[in-house]
Structure formats: structure tokens, C-alpha cells
Amino acid sequence: MGVLLNRAALASGIIASGFALNLGPSASAAVPAPARSTLTYLYGVSCTSKTSCTAAGYSDTNPPTLTSLAERWNGTKWAIQHTPNPRGSVFIYGLSCNSASACTAVGYSPAPGGGSLAERWNGVKWVIQRTPNRPSGSIFYGVSCVSSAACTAIGSSGPTSLAARWNGTSWTTMHTPNRPARDGGTYLRGVSCVARTACDAVGFVGDESFPEGSVPLAMAWNGSKWAFQSTPTPPQTNNTNLNSVSCVSKNACTAVGYAANSDGVGTISLAERWNGVKWVIQPTPNPPGEGDETTLNGVSCSSRTACTAVGEFYDPVTSATASLAERWNGTSWTIQHTVNPPGNDVDLFAVSCSSPGACTATGRSFRGAVIGWTSLAERWNGSTWAVQRTPNP
């Protein structure tokens, strides 16, 4: 299934154009209306309180070029923020805010000379930061900031893992361990830091025993070096990815993703828990239905006993994907009812909880060939999920 792997391989949407005519005596030539996005995704979200959230992603208001997108929630409504764009398309995949005036968004630009990308919100405007790039190019998929002067971004550079550190002035590459490229490579997809000296990153490594197979990956930063952690693989699976991780302390982390059944029929949700000594698989429920494909893309924990994970599953009744949210109460995971706007497909990519009763999830919703993909945000108030209205470029 590999949702994160395929995010860069996107087809352009259909752009609707209109014309305005002046039928008076001084009629002028038709003037094209401004382009409207038909492909708008919110891949990252970070909330510092229930009245302060930032979401980031990209849109296609200038096809075939994709441009960065940031939106701000002030407790009442979402509003688009102006973001800078380097030459060529821009993909934003990860976001972390440690205050309302300090956020970092990461991704990449595939243009010649491009590579990993970081943009910084200083409370007034977004500014592009210079990031290190390897010769083969690099991509940031996730970022975690414990202060305005301490952020860690992770991703991949070709078939090798990638991590970089922001110290308040510049980004520098960190050394990360890697499996041999012949095994399929080492890839990082999510990161969570609780201190400058305590981060966990997750993803997957290639498994040469299966065609296009993979096994889950976790590595930890102790302030001096990154080191692999042993992660269990669910039985009878051959393609297992961890997409996101959230830590409330260096001894309490939760990672989520998916595992493909070895018989090739569908995928199942996956959650693993770090207890300070080892990672352990936690049973997660899957929506009913034969041949379901279920993926958890994002997770956020506000305490050891309160985590929320979001993603999507294939609904065989509607032949479409539907949003999914699951809640950890310290003992077990349970599925929560989420709202799906009218359309064919709905996906949730990220979630951020400022407290057990205040979570925001973001993603996308397909509204048909004319409207295309639109941004999506849903809010958990402690009792129910509700769709929030989000602007689209």
C-alpha cells in the first residue's frame, strides 16, 4: 500500500477556468478567472492548544507546479498563510510547532538543484531555511521541535536514512545507521523528540526475503548518536511500515503504520509501544469488511494513557476509502466514529492532540472530477469528531 512512498507520484488535477464578459459599449476581451486548486492536501498538523493549530501541505493552483500550503486555526476558523516557494514544485510532508509563533514545516523540492526543504514560521511570516542535501538528493518526511532552537528532521536520501538537526542558526546532517542497500534500503518516515537528547524515529527497511517486502524500523537518538532499536514484525506479513511516532517521555513512545498480509490480500493497522526497554506490538481493531486495506498514517499522544491514531480504510460497500481514527486509553485501542464529507475518497494523514479532549486531524477529500481533491480537517472535542471548514487556494 505504501501511502507515504507514493505521495510524490501524483497526477495533476483538472483546473476549472471561467470567463467574465462586459457586455456594455466598452466591451473588452475575456479575462480568465484565477486558477483554482483541484489538488489540495494537508499532510501535517501541529496544535499547541485547542485554539492554536497549524496545518501544512501543498496545492496545484499553478499546474503542473505544486506549491506549499500552510493554514492556521485560531479557535474560530482556518485561514491560509502565505508561504514562500523555491523554483519548481514543492511537497510539504511534516510539521511541528513548539509555540504559536514557532513552527517548522519540512518536505522537498524535486527541481534540479532541489532536495530537502524546511520552512520556518516566526509568528509573522514563513521563511525558507537552507538545508543540507546529499548528491543523490534528499527528502524530509517528518520533523519534531522541542524549542525554537532545537528541531530534528528525518527522511531519506536515496536508499539511506537521513536525519538533520536545527540548532537555532543552521541545519546540519546527523549520522544515522543504515542497512545495506542490497537489502532494499533504510527509510525514516516519522520522528518525535521529548528533549534535545531524546528522539525516536520510525520507518522501514527492505526485506530481501520478499519481493518489495519491508520490516518495521525504529532508531533512537541519545544526544550523541542514533542507534537501531529492535522492532517486532506481525506474523504472516511481508510488507510492514511504521509511518508515525509520538513520545511523551524517552520511555513511552507509540508508533503506527500498517502490515500487508503475506497472502497478498489487504493490509491491517499496526501499533507498537516502546516501554523504555523494547517495542511491543499492540492489538489494533480493523473496520469490518472482506479485503479491507487499513492504514494508520499519524499518531499523537498527550499522555501514556491517551493516544489518537488516524488513517484510512477501504470500504467494500462504497468502493472508496474512508477516514479512520483509533483511540488508546492505556489498556486497548478502539475505533472512533469519524465524519466523511460527501465524495468518493477520504484520507487522514496526520493528527495532533493538545490534550485528551482536543485533537485535530488533517488530510484530503475527493469531491469529484470537477472539484477534485480538497483539504480536510476534523476536530475531536472529547466526545465526537466533526469536520471543520478549511479554505482551499
ABEGO torsion letter per residue (X at the ends): XGAAAAAABBBBBBBBBBBBBBABAABBBBBBBBBBBABBBBABBBBABAABBBBBBBBAABOABBBBBBBBBAGABBBBBBBBBBBEBBBBABBBBABAABBBBBEBBABBGBEBBBBBBAGABBBBBBBBBBAAEBBBABBBBABAABBBBBEBBEABBBBBBBAGABBBBBBBBBBBAAAGEBBBABBBBABAABBBBBEBBBBAABBGBBBBBBBBBAGABBBBBBBBBBBGBABBBBABBBBABAABBBBBBBBBBAAGBEBBBBBBBBAGABBBBBBBBBBBEBGBBBBBABBBBABAABBBBBBBBBBAAAGBBBBBBBBBAGABBBBBBBBBBBEABBBBABBBBABAABBBBBEBBBAEAAAEBBBBBBBBAGABBBBBBBBBX
